[in-house]
Amino acid sequence: MAIPAFWVAFACCLVWYLTSAKKHATITFDDAKALWHIHKKNTNCCSRNWRPISRKNGKISGFECDCGYRYTQKQPLFSNRPKNSQINHRRHTNFSVVSY
């Protein structure tokens, strides 16, 4: 009776870990700047400078404001990526780009 209980507990812990584990996601410089502007507007921050947070490979994963606020973009460890047809949907429609 103890062995099945152990395996059930192990499976529950494994599912919890896989659904809650996160990794750093990269964002563009413009996205980081836009997120900083949103932070300033929502919190009435009066800081004038921000610094991008870079990972080992030099890609930006967030920003740090002079007020001390720190934002890092994270995504689940196992996440569904959009299919190529969803990313390039404008190429496959009959509408012109101007209509978007």
Disulfide bonds with the S-S distance in Angstrom:
none
